[in-house]
Amino acid sequence: MKYKLVCCLIIILLTSLLTGCWSRLEIDERALVMGVGVDETEEGMIQLSIQILLPREHGVAGEGGEGGEESVWVAETTGHTIFDATRNLVTKTGRDIFWQYSEIIVLGEDVAEREVERVLDAFVRDRDARLNQKVLVADGKASDIMNATHEQQAIPSDAVAEMVRAQDTLGKGGTRVTLLDFSQKIKSTGRVAFAPRIELVQEEGEGDELEGEELKISGIAIFDHEDRFASFLEADETRGVNWILGDLDSTLLVLTEEFEEGAEISFEMISLASKVEPDILEDGTPKMAIELELDGNIGEKQPTVDLPIEDHKKILEKKAATVVENEIKSALERTQKLQADVFGFGEAIHNEFPDQWNEIEEEWPDIFAELPSEVEVQVNIRRTGLIRDRFDE
C-alpha cells in the first residue's frame, strides 16, 4: 500500500514538470531592440529612436539576407518618461519590447543637458536591459545617429559598438563607457561622468567632392557635478584624461627627430602604469601628484633610412614624455575650467584623507578648478626595430 502511494506521489510530481510555458513569447512576437537614441522634444517630452531588428522569413535580419534589404527599422516614439515612451511604442509595433540585444544608448545633446540620472533610470531598473550597453553622447540629435547607415555592417548599432571597442583598444581619442560605469560615476561625489562623443561627419570623396555622411567617434562628452552635459573634449584632451586614468591598452605617438630633418617616428605604447597620489598641504589645500611610466617600441621611421636610433634613444624617450605631459596638462586645464573632475581626484582624497574630504566635499568643484598638480612622465623604449637587425637574422 505504501509502495503504491509513493509511486502515485512521484507520478504527480513528475507530471507537474511537464506543464508548458503558457506565458512564453516566441522570438517573432518580440521587438528586438539593437540600440536606442534619446532626445528631448521642443515640448520637453522624451523622444526615443529605437533600432529594431527586422525578422526575415528565414532566419534573422543581418545574417545574410538579400542585398538592398533593410536589417533594422528605426521606430520613433515620445512620452513623458522613458518608460512611458516605451509603452507607447508597443502600440506601434504590436510586440513586446525586448532589450537584451541592445548594444548602445545614445544621448542627444539636448537631453544630456538635463539630469541624466533621471533619463537613464529606466534602463538601470529594467531587468532586460544590459548593464554592459555602451553609452554615448551625440554631437547633435541622437535620432540622426540612429537613422544613419553603415557601409560594412547591416546593423548600425553593432557597427557603433565595434567602433567604440576599436577606439578603446587603439587609444585613438575615445573610450568605452558602459551603462554600469556611467551610472556609478553619476552617483559618485568625488568624480563626474563622461562618455564617448559620436557625430555624423561629411565623408570626403575624390578631389574636393563631398559624399554622404559617416559616423565618427572622437573625444568625450563630460558632465558637471549636477550630472548635466558640460562640454566636449577633443581627441588629444581625451587621451590626456586616459593617461591619468591609466585607461590605455595601446596608443601611438608620432615623434619628430631634430637630428634628421623631416623624419617622423611612430612610437607604439605597449604598457602603462599610472599613479595618482593626493596630499594635503599645511594650509589645508589639497594637491595631486601624477606619475606615469610607459613602455613602448619604435614601430616605424620615415624616411626609412636606417640611422642609429639607439644613439638617440634618450632624446626620443624625452620627446615622447613631453608629448604625454603636454596632453595631460591640456586635459587638466580644460577640465578645471569646467570644474569637472573626470579623474576621480575627489575620490582619491576621500579615500586617503576622509576627514579633510568631509570638510571640502561641498566646495569640491570650486576647489578642483584651482587644484595644483605635479606631473612626472617616464618613457622607456624597449625595442627600436632596426632594419639591419632583421636583415642579419
N, C-alpha and C positions, 0 to 999 in steps of 0.2 A: 504493500500500500504506500509506504513511504517512498519507495523507488518510483512508482508511477507519479506521485505528487512532485517529486524532484524533477522528473522528466518534463512534466507539464509546465513547471515554472521556467525551465531552461528554454523550452519552445516559445513561451510567451515573451521572454526577454530577447530571444533571437529575432522574433518577428518585428519587435519594435525597432530593430536596426535596419529593417528592410523598407521603412517608410520613405517616401520620396521627398525631394526638396521642393515643397509646394510653392515656396516664395522665391525660388531662384529665377534669375533673369538670364536669357541667352545673350551671347555677345552682340548679336544683331538687334537686340532690343535695347541696347545701351548706346548713348552718345559718348564715344571715346575721345576724351579731351587730350590733345597733344601739347597745347600751350595756351596761355591766356594773357591778354593785354588789358590793363586797367586805366581808364581815363576818367576825367570829370567833365560833365556837360556844362553848358552855359548856365543851366538852371541849378547847378550844384548836385546833380544826380551822379551816381556811379554808372559808367558805361563799360561793359565787358565786350572784348573782341576775342572770341574763343575759336581756336583751330580744332575742328572736329574731324576725325578720320572718317573718310567715306568708305563704307564696306562695298566690296565688289561681289558679283555673283559667285565667283570662285576665289576664295581667299580674301585677303585684306588689302586695301589700297596701299600703295607704296611698296608692295612685294612683287615687283614685276609690273603687271598691268600693261595696257595698251598705250602706245605713245600718244601724247596730247591730252590724256585724261587727267583731270584734277584728282589729287590724292586727299586733299582736305577741303573742308568747307569752313569759311570764316563766318560764324554766326555772331551777330551783334545784338545786345540786349541791355536794357537800362533798369535801374532800381534805386531805391533809397540806400541800400547796403549791398555788399557783395552777395550775401545770402538771398536777398530779395531779387536781385538781378538774375541770379542762377535759377531761382524758381520760375521767374518769368520766361526763361529760355526753354523750359520744359514744354511750355505751350506751343513753341515754335517747332521743336524737334519731335515732339510726341514720344520722347525717350528719356529715361533717367540719365542724368549727367554722371559720368564715371571719370574720376580724377586720377586714377592710379597710373595712367600712362603719361601724364603731363610732365614735360621736361623743363619748361620755363615759365616764369611770371615776369611780364614786362610792365613796369610802372610808367605811365605817361608823366611828362614833366609837370603838368598841371596838378595831377593827383598826388605827386610826390611832394608838393608844397603843402599838403595837408599833413596831419599827424599820421604817418604811415603805419604805425602800430594798429590804429583803428581800421585801416584799409586791409591789412594783412591778417587781421584777427580771424576771419572766417576760414582762411586757408590753414592756419595753425591748428584750429579746433577740429577741422574736418578729418575724420579718420582715414578717408580715402585719399586725401591729398598727401603727396610725398614730401617729407621734410628735406629731401636732398634735391628738390627742384632748384634750378638756378634763378636767382633774382637779378634783373637788370633794370636800368632806368633809360628810357628813350629820350633822345635829344629831340623833343617834339611830342608827337602823338604816338601812343602805344598802338593804336589801331593801324597806323601806317606801317609799323613794323610787322604786325600780324598779317597784314594783307600782302606783304612783299613775298616774292617767289625767290627760289634759289636754283641756280643752273644745275648743280650736281646732286641735290637732294630732293627727293619727291615730297618730303615732309619738311617744310621750312623750320618748324620748331626744333626738329632733330638737328638741322644744319646749324642753327644758332647755338645749341648745346655743344656741338662739336667745336664750333669756333671758340667758345668760352674755354673749353678744355685745352685747345691748342694754344690760345693766348696765355693761359695759366702755365702750361708746360714750358713754353718758349720764352716767357718773360718779356712779351712784346708790348707791355703797357696796359695790360688788362689783368684781371684776377677773377678767380672763381669764388662766388659767394652763394651759398645755399640758403633756402628759407630758414633752416635752423640757425645758421651762422648769423643771418641778418636779424632774426628775432632776438637772439641772445645779446647782440651788440646794442639793440634798441633798449633792452632792459637794464643795461649797464649804466652806472652813474659816472664811471671813470673813462669812458670812451664813447665815440659816436659811430654810427653805422655808415657803411659805404657799399656801393655795388657798381659793377661794370656799366659803362655807357655804351649804348647801341644807337646807331643812327643810319639813315639812308643817305648815301653819297652818290654823286653823279659818276658813272663809270666812264673812263676815258676810252675813246676809240682810236682809230688811226689818225695821225696828224692832230689837228685841233678839234676834230669832231668829238661830240659827246654822245654816248649811247644811253642805255637805260640806267636805272638806279640799282645799287647793290648795297647789301647790308655790311656794316663795318662796326667792329668793336674796338674802341680805343679810349683809354683813360677810364676814370671812375667818376661817379656822382657821389658827393659826400653830403652828409646830413648834419644839422646842428644839434645842440643838446636838447632841443624840443622836438627832435625827430622829424624835422622838416627839411626838404631839399635846400641846400645852401649854394652849391656851385659844382661845376665840373672841373676835374683836374686833367691836364693833358698827359700824354704818354710818358714823357720824361719825369714829370712830377709824380705820376703814379708809380713809376719804378723807384723813385726816391722813397715813397711810402713803403713799398715792398722790401727795399733794402733794410729799412729799420725793423720791419716786422719779421725779417728773415724768411719771407714768403716767396722765395725764388728757387726753383729747382735748377734752372739753367737760363742764361741770358747771354747776349752778345754785346761787346763794346768794340767800336771801331776807333782805333788809335792812329794818330799821325806820327811820323818819325821826323824829328828835326835833323837827324844825321843823314837823311836821304830825302831830297825834295820831292814832294808829291806822293810819297809812299804812304800806304794805308795798311794797317794790320788789324785783323779780326781776332779779338781775344774772347774765347768762349769760357764762361764761368762754369765750373763743374761742381763746386761745393761752396756753401756759405754758412758761416756761423755769426749770429748777431746777438749782442747782449746789450740790454738797457738797464742801467743802474741809477736809481733815484738817490738823491741826497737832500738833506735839509741844512741850509746854511745857518750861521749863528743868529741872524736876524729873523729866522723862521721862513725864509724864502726857499722854495724847492728848486732843485737843479737836476738836470739829467746828463748822464754820461753815456754816449752811444759808441759802442765798439763793434767793428766788423772785421772779419778775416775771411777772405775768399781765395780759393784756388782756381786756377784755370790753365788752359792751353792756348798756344798760338794756332789758330785754325787756317789762316790764310794771310798772304802778304802780296800786295800789289804795288808796283810791278813785281813780277816773280823772279827777281834777281836774288840769288842766294847769298845775301850779305850776312855777316856774323851777328845774328840776333843775340846769341849767347853773350857777346861782349857788351850788349846794350840792354840786357835783361832788367837790370836795376832801374834804368831810365823808364822802360816800358811799364814796370810794376808801379813806379811812382806816378806815371801818367794815368794809368788805369785807376789808381787810388784817388787821384784828383778828380777824374770824371765822376766816380761814385760819390765822392764827398760833395761835389757841386750839386748833384741830383738830390742828395739828402737835404742839403741846405735850402735848395729851391722848394722842396716839399714842405719843409719846416716853415719857411717864410710864408708860403701860400696858406697853409692850414692855420697858422697862428693869426693871420689877418682875418680869417673866417671864424676864429675861436672854435675850431672843430678838431678835437683831439682824436684823430683816427688811429693813433699809435697805441693807445691804451696807457699813456703815461700816468693818467689818474689812477688806473687800476694798480700800476706798479707802486705808486706812492701809498695807496691804500693797503697793499699787501705788506710793504716794508715799514711804513710809519702810520699805523691805523689811527693813533691819537691825533697826530697832526692833520691827517686827512679829514677827520671829523670836523676840524676847525675851518678847513678851507673848501670843503666839498661844495657848498652853496655858491661860492665865488669862483669855482674852478674854470669856467670858460674865460673869465677875465684874467685869471692868473696864468692860464695856459698861453694866452696871447702874448704875455711878456716873459714867458719861461726861458731862462738861459739854458744853453746846452753846449756840450763839447762833443765833437765828432772825431773819431780816430778810425782810419781805414788802413788795413794791411792787405796787400795783394801779393800772392805767390804764383809765379809762372812755373808750372810743373814740367811741361813739355813744350819745346819750341817747334817741333815738327820740321827740322831742317831737311831740305830736299836731298842734300848729299848723304844724309844718314840712311835714307830709304834706298838710294842707288847703291850704297855699299853693302846692303843686306844680302 
